[in-house]
Amino acid sequence: MCGIIGVVAKSPVNQLLYDGLQVLQHRGQDAAGIATSEGGRFLMHKGPGLVRDVFRTRNMRNLVGNWGIGHVRYPTAGSACNPAEAQPFYVNSPFGLLLAHNGNLTNSEELKREMFLSDLRHINTNSDSEVLLNVLAHELQAAAKGFKLDEDAVFRAVAGVHRRCRGAYAVVVMIAGYGLLAFRDPFGIRPLVVGRNDVNDGHEWLVASESVAMDVLGFKTLRDVAPGEAILIDTQGNFRSRQCAEKTVEAPCMFEFVYLARPDSVIDGVSVYESRVKMGEFLADKLKRVVPHADIDVVIPIPDSSRPAAMEMAHRLNLPYREGFVKNRYIGRTFIMPGQAIRRKSVRQKLNTIPQEFRGKKVLLVDDSIVRGTTSREIVTMAREAGAVKVYLASAAPPVRYANVYGIDMPTRSELIAAGRDEEEIRRVIGADGLIYQDIGDLKAAVRAVNPAIKFFETSCFDGSYITGDITPEYLNGIENQRGESKAGDDGEGGQLDLNLVANQDN
């Protein structure tokens, strides 16, 4: 999961890009980068850390020009905290290109071999984004006639990328002397939206991972970039688009709605906030069916993503809703922190209880999801230490049992508390008095209730069905071996993966 943004404007874009990355900071806290262009020359600054730490006034002054791209990173492929893997990435042959990418390629190793043996291109990092950039550069060279670029050549090149690259990708690219290119994988797994700002001398254009960037920067959201579609905006603000994939299926990542995206965003026609309210509605109805006589005094969210679901649960259960945890917003997301010991420590730094909301009460804690279980276990303990008589836990998402290979850092079963465990075993590990998960059918119904046009979702981390149809047990075991985590970890079980994980079933 990363955040990307691209702007073509009539005035300097450095501040627009900076402000846009600040809004997308929740999508990546490992590194940040901005690139702009003026007079055919690229200017770039990037580095490890938060947006506010990477960029200083002197850096912003150097980022001149009326068009550019930006990126915030959290790593799923490559090395964490490696400055060389901060984006955008640059290549100068055959055309100057700068690329920022959100997602994860599932055939990057195969592509690296092709790059070396046939495309005669060198990959200098472990990042699949650099692989994607070089594939695009090669396809542009093949599509251009006499090294003269036109829009047909650009769109043919993107079609070539779709034929060669597998996995999830939403991409913004600067093409030297030409303009901004943006495209999305044929399944639309990772989000990408486009917006416009009308000014006196024409149109300004913005593409970003989430619509919230449009709202904050004063652009009007037009639509989502369609799966397989490419958008090309030249430096004069002329807009072109074309479907570049032979076959497309709209299957957005369900975790965007559960956890990743900001609640004030709209992705693929779905209000993230409204979908989370619906998740609470379905989960409350399940709780009433499964535990009709639950002795609960109060509903408390685990901030922040679970608030809409928790509020709706409280409403439908006719129970008080209370804020029982105070969040320190200067601590990074524990979900994306490497190492169990760091995660455990950071939970206590990140959250603190309001004891009077727990003392002597039977509480229902609501979380958006339970991934590794480290945070959940610590929070249940904190609730008891604050005086709770009983602690029930509800998850707005189903059990996370399988690896995610499309850009979310859930790479191995050894990290997943639900892998190899049933709900009663998970409850005991977490230490709750009761545990209830959302059903996957209800989760899909909750999002479809907001936009019935979406027929499919990428839900592999819940059901083991990989929408691209190319993920094998060998591939998944290879990821575990690369990370050295094939043994059982603190929260889950290791070992060989089940062969029926990979059926490309209907969603």
PyMOL commands that set and color helices and strands:
alter all, ss='L'
color gray80, all
select helices_A, chain A and resi 14-23+25-27+51-54+57-62+83-85+108-119+128-143+151-164+212-217+254-260+272-290+307-317+334-336+340-350+355-357+374-385+413-415+423-430+440-448+460-463+473-483+499-501
alter helices_A, ss='H'
color red, helices_A
select strands_A, chain A and resi 3-8+31-38+41-48+67-73+89-91+97-105+167-175+179-184+193-199+202-208+220-224+229-234+239-243+266-267+270-271+298-301+325-327+351-353+362-367+390-395+434-437
alter strands_A, ss='S'
color yellow, strands_A
deselect
rebuild
show_as cartoon
